[in-house]
Amino acid sequence: MSKFQFKQFSLEQDQTAMKIGTDGVLLGAWTPIENNPNSILDIGTGTGIIALMLAQRSSAVQIDALEIDEEAYEQATDNFENSPWNDCLFCFHAGLDEFVEEPEDEYDLIVSNPPFYSEDYKSSNDQRDLARFQDAMPFEELIVAADLLLSKNGIFAVIIPFKEEQNFLTLANEYELFPLKITRVKGTPTSEIKRCLLAFSRNKDFNCIIDELIIETARHIYTPEYIALTKDFYLKM
């Protein structure tokens, strides 16, 4: 299915190796926006899903996205242009290392669903590997960029594998980015924790909220928490 229809926008995903998945939707719906961000940066935007979800949720006037893969960049650009928020969405065709060389703006919110298969496992699809593997954008590079580009009261939010949580928190702490909210995600009540949603700020005095999210109790029987989180987006929620 190349076209993906949400309540307020639709996306084409036929050009990009990385299709819309639960991780992106989770991050787009979960990311805290209590600081009323005026400017947002989505690092590694893929189809543009997270940037579009945040355009729907916020009143930001500037939403920039970054995508290194040419086909994904073109797809995201088209998806932005065809959305109700095309006047505030813009995609840069660049790697994070290029983008931070001459930073022009600070952002009130930075989000990323980064590539994360740090194991020595590669598929035969280079594009998909680029999107999935941490060596394309190591966590430290992401945290350094967030530290450089985040405004004083900004929020930095990511979704990562649960097994990487402690490593990521330790790295972020070295750059004085402190956890604001941590949500650990399980597919079902009996499955192990698979993903971790993390939000950081520069303020170490915040009391970090830690909770758990279970997606479904049985196949396609979604929990009230997951429905509450995604109902503004999914057609059938």
ZICOR-V6265 format. One record per residue. RES is the residue in three letters. SS is DSSP state (helix for helix, strand for strand, loop for the rest). Layout:
RES SS
RES SS
This chain:
MET loop
SER loop
LYS strand
PHE strand
GLN strand
PHE loop
LYS loop
GLN loop
PHE loop
SER strand
LEU strand
GLU strand
GLN loop
ASP loop
GLN loop
THR loop
ALA loop
MET loop
LYS loop
ILE loop
GLY loop
THR helix
ASP helix
GLY helix
VAL helix
LEU helix
LEU helix
GLY helix
ALA helix
TRP helix
THR loop
PRO loop
ILE loop
GLU loop
ASN loop
ASN loop
PRO loop
ASN loop
SER strand
ILE strand
LEU strand
ASP strand
ILE strand
GLY loop
THR loop
GLY loop
THR loop
GLY loop
ILE helix
ILE helix
ALA helix
LEU helix
MET helix
LEU helix
ALA helix
GLN helix
ARG helix
SER loop
SER loop
ALA loop
VAL loop
GLN strand
ILE strand
ASP strand
ALA strand
LEU strand
GLU strand
ILE loop
ASP loop
GLU helix
GLU helix
ALA helix
TYR helix
GLU helix
GLN helix
ALA helix
THR helix
ASP helix
ASN helix
PHE helix
GLU helix
ASN loop
SER loop
PRO loop
TRP loop
ASN loop
ASP loop
CYS loop
LEU strand
PHE strand
CYS strand
PHE strand
HIS strand
ALA loop
GLY loop
LEU helix
ASP helix
GLU helix
PHE helix
VAL loop
GLU loop
GLU loop
PRO loop
GLU loop
ASP loop
GLU loop
TYR strand
ASP strand
LEU strand
ILE strand
VAL strand
SER strand
ASN loop
PRO loop
PRO loop
PHE loop
TYR loop
SER loop
GLU loop
ASP loop
TYR loop
LYS loop
SER loop
SER loop
ASN loop
ASP helix
GLN helix
ARG helix
ASP helix
LEU helix
ALA helix
ARG helix
PHE loop
GLN helix
ASP helix
ALA helix
MET loop
PRO loop
PHE helix
GLU helix
GLU helix
LEU helix
ILE helix
VAL helix
ALA helix
ALA helix
ASP helix
LEU helix
LEU helix
LEU strand
SER strand
LYS strand
ASN strand
GLY strand
ILE strand
PHE strand
ALA strand
VAL strand
ILE strand
ILE strand
PRO strand
PHE helix
LYS helix
GLU helix
GLU helix
GLN helix
ASN helix
PHE helix
LEU helix
THR helix
LEU helix
ALA helix
ASN helix
GLU helix
TYR loop
GLU loop
LEU loop
PHE strand
PRO strand
LEU strand
LYS strand
ILE strand
THR strand
ARG strand
VAL strand
LYS strand
GLY loop
THR loop
PRO loop
THR loop
SER loop
GLU loop
ILE strand
LYS strand
ARG strand
CYS strand
LEU strand
LEU strand
ALA strand
PHE strand
SER strand
ARG loop
ASN loop
LYS loop
ASP loop
PHE loop
ASN loop
CYS loop
ILE strand
ILE strand
ASP strand
GLU strand
LEU strand
ILE strand
ILE loop
GLU strand
THR strand
ALA strand
ARG loop
HIS loop
ILE strand
TYR strand
THR loop
PRO helix
GLU helix
TYR helix
ILE helix
ALA helix
LEU helix
THR helix
LYS loop
ASP loop
PHE loop
TYR loop
LEU loop
LYS loop
MET loop
